[in-house]
């Protein structure tokens, strides 16, 4: 069993920055895909960004179009923590952000096997 614990989030003005982190425990997840989804008010949960293991200490990063150039996803050297640096935040980024883990792909909600508890990000205009 894998546990995902998120940290970060909060309230920020438009144009500001926030950093989310998610630490995995319970199993070695170095070769697993880890990423982030979000769910805004009245909306369905959607993909934000993901890292896919390619080779030791090398991950491929994938982003949804609306965050490209503003968000950066990364993994730590041990591979058990995923970070999401969010810059130039917009009010439409307001959502609960969920850490996600998959043995296959973290870009598709149907393939996620473990979820974090979620952390609120609120961007004021």
NUZAKE-388294 format. One record per residue (C-alpha): residue in one letter; x negated, y negated, z. Coordinates in Angstrom, 2 decimals, always signed. Example, Ala and Ser with C-alpha at 12.3 -4.5 7.8 and 13.67 -1.06 7.14 Angstrom:
type: a	X: -12.30	Y: +4.50	Z: +7.80
type: s	X: -13.67	Y: +1.06	Z: +7.14
! end
This chain:
type: x	X: +0.00	Y: +0.00	Z: +0.00
type: x	X: -1.25	Y: -3.47	Z: -0.89
type: x	X: -0.47	Y: -6.64	Z: +1.01
type: x	X: -0.71	Y: -10.05	Z: -0.65
type: x	X: -1.03	Y: -13.10	Z: +1.59
type: x	X: -0.73	Y: -16.54	Z: +0.03
type: x	X: -1.97	Y: -19.87	Z: +1.31
type: x	X: -1.88	Y: -23.42	Z: +0.04
type: x	X: +1.08	Y: -25.21	Z: -1.43
type: x	X: +2.90	Y: -28.18	Z: +0.02
type: x	X: +4.13	Y: -31.59	Z: -1.04
type: x	X: +2.22	Y: -33.77	Z: -3.49
type: x	X: +2.93	Y: -36.78	Z: -5.66
type: x	X: +3.05	Y: -36.47	Z: -9.43
type: x	X: -0.46	Y: -36.49	Z: -10.87
type: x	X: -1.91	Y: -34.94	Z: -7.74
type: x	X: -3.57	Y: -31.58	Z: -7.16
type: x	X: -3.01	Y: -28.48	Z: -5.06
type: x	X: -4.83	Y: -25.19	Z: -4.69
type: x	X: -3.15	Y: -21.86	Z: -4.04
type: x	X: -4.96	Y: -18.77	Z: -2.83
type: x	X: -3.84	Y: -15.17	Z: -2.51
type: x	X: -5.79	Y: -12.49	Z: -0.67
type: x	X: -5.14	Y: -8.81	Z: -1.25
type: x	X: -5.73	Y: -6.14	Z: +1.39
type: x	X: -5.04	Y: -2.47	Z: +1.88
type: x	X: -6.76	Y: -1.26	Z: -1.26
type: x	X: -9.64	Y: -2.19	Z: -3.54
type: x	X: -8.07	Y: -4.29	Z: -6.26
type: x	X: -11.14	Y: -5.45	Z: -8.14
type: x	X: -9.99	Y: -3.87	Z: -11.43
type: x	X: -6.33	Y: -4.81	Z: -11.00
type: x	X: -4.60	Y: -7.70	Z: -12.73
type: x	X: -3.63	Y: -10.52	Z: -10.39
type: x	X: -1.71	Y: -13.65	Z: -11.15
type: x	X: +1.01	Y: -16.14	Z: -10.29
type: x	X: +4.68	Y: -16.52	Z: -11.09
type: x	X: +7.02	Y: -19.29	Z: -10.02
type: x	X: +10.73	Y: -19.77	Z: -9.49
type: x	X: +12.18	Y: -23.26	Z: -9.63
type: x	X: +15.56	Y: -24.30	Z: -8.20
type: x	X: +18.31	Y: -22.55	Z: -10.11
type: x	X: +15.84	Y: -20.91	Z: -12.46
type: x	X: +14.57	Y: -17.42	Z: -13.09
type: x	X: +11.13	Y: -16.37	Z: -11.98
type: x	X: +8.58	Y: -17.09	Z: -14.72
type: x	X: +4.97	Y: -16.29	Z: -15.52
type: x	X: +2.38	Y: -18.99	Z: -14.77
type: x	X: -1.14	Y: -17.51	Z: -15.02
type: x	X: -2.95	Y: -14.20	Z: -14.70
type: x	X: -6.40	Y: -12.61	Z: -14.58
type: x	X: -7.11	Y: -9.30	Z: -16.26
type: x	X: -10.20	Y: -7.26	Z: -15.46
type: x	X: -12.53	Y: -6.80	Z: -18.42
type: x	X: -15.76	Y: -5.66	Z: -16.80
type: x	X: -17.44	Y: -6.09	Z: -13.41
type: x	X: -17.15	Y: -9.73	Z: -12.34
type: x	X: -15.51	Y: -10.69	Z: -15.62
type: x	X: -11.82	Y: -11.45	Z: -15.96
type: x	X: -9.72	Y: -12.72	Z: -18.84
type: x	X: -7.46	Y: -15.64	Z: -17.94
type: x	X: -4.03	Y: -16.13	Z: -19.44
type: x	X: -1.65	Y: -19.10	Z: -19.00
type: x	X: +1.84	Y: -20.07	Z: -19.90
type: x	X: +1.85	Y: -22.97	Z: -22.38
type: x	X: +3.27	Y: -25.54	Z: -19.98
type: x	X: +0.27	Y: -25.33	Z: -17.61
type: x	X: -2.59	Y: -24.96	Z: -20.08
type: x	X: -5.21	Y: -27.64	Z: -19.52
type: x	X: -3.83	Y: -28.45	Z: -16.06
type: x	X: -4.05	Y: -25.19	Z: -14.09
type: x	X: -7.08	Y: -22.94	Z: -13.64
type: x	X: -6.91	Y: -19.40	Z: -12.33
type: x	X: -9.93	Y: -17.62	Z: -10.89
type: x	X: -10.96	Y: -14.56	Z: -8.89
type: x	X: -13.57	Y: -14.41	Z: -6.16
type: x	X: -16.69	Y: -12.25	Z: -6.48
type: x	X: -15.14	Y: -9.37	Z: -4.56
type: x	X: -12.14	Y: -9.48	Z: -6.85
type: x	X: -9.62	Y: -9.37	Z: -4.03
type: x	X: -8.65	Y: -13.04	Z: -4.01
type: x	X: -7.00	Y: -15.01	Z: -6.77
type: x	X: -6.92	Y: -18.80	Z: -6.77
type: x	X: -4.80	Y: -21.23	Z: -8.73
type: x	X: -6.12	Y: -24.77	Z: -9.01
type: x	X: -3.28	Y: -27.04	Z: -10.09
type: x	X: -4.14	Y: -30.50	Z: -11.38
type: x	X: -2.03	Y: -33.26	Z: -12.94
type: x	X: +1.05	Y: -31.85	Z: -11.27
type: x	X: +4.48	Y: -32.81	Z: -12.59
type: x	X: +7.89	Y: -32.77	Z: -10.89
type: x	X: +8.86	Y: -29.87	Z: -13.14
type: x	X: +6.12	Y: -27.80	Z: -11.50
type: x	X: +8.21	Y: -27.78	Z: -8.32
type: x	X: +8.91	Y: -24.17	Z: -7.44
type: x	X: +8.17	Y: -21.31	Z: -5.11
type: x	X: +4.94	Y: -19.76	Z: -6.33
type: x	X: +4.46	Y: -16.01	Z: -5.96
type: x	X: +1.23	Y: -14.07	Z: -6.09
type: x	X: +1.51	Y: -10.90	Z: -8.15
type: x	X: -0.53	Y: -7.76	Z: -8.64
type: x	X: -0.38	Y: -5.00	Z: -11.24
type: x	X: -2.50	Y: -2.02	Z: -12.17
type: x	X: -1.71	Y: -2.86	Z: -15.79
type: x	X: -0.69	Y: -6.42	Z: -16.62
type: x	X: +0.17	Y: -9.44	Z: -14.49
type: x	X: +1.76	Y: -11.39	Z: -17.33
type: x	X: +5.03	Y: -9.51	Z: -17.45
type: x	X: +7.40	Y: -9.55	Z: -14.50
type: x	X: +8.51	Y: -6.00	Z: -15.25
type: x	X: +4.99	Y: -4.68	Z: -14.70
type: x	X: +4.35	Y: -6.30	Z: -11.33
type: x	X: +3.96	Y: -3.76	Z: -8.55
type: x	X: +3.28	Y: -6.01	Z: -5.58
type: x	X: +4.47	Y: -9.51	Z: -4.71
type: x	X: +3.39	Y: -12.07	Z: -2.16
type: x	X: +5.94	Y: -13.76	Z: +0.09
type: x	X: +5.92	Y: -16.99	Z: -1.91
type: x	X: +4.70	Y: -20.49	Z: -1.13
type: x	X: +6.57	Y: -23.72	Z: -1.83
type: x	X: +5.09	Y: -26.36	Z: -4.12
type: x	X: +6.98	Y: -29.64	Z: -4.30
type: x	X: +5.93	Y: -32.44	Z: -6.64
type: x	X: +7.57	Y: -35.80	Z: -6.06
type: x	X: +8.01	Y: -38.37	Z: -8.82
! end
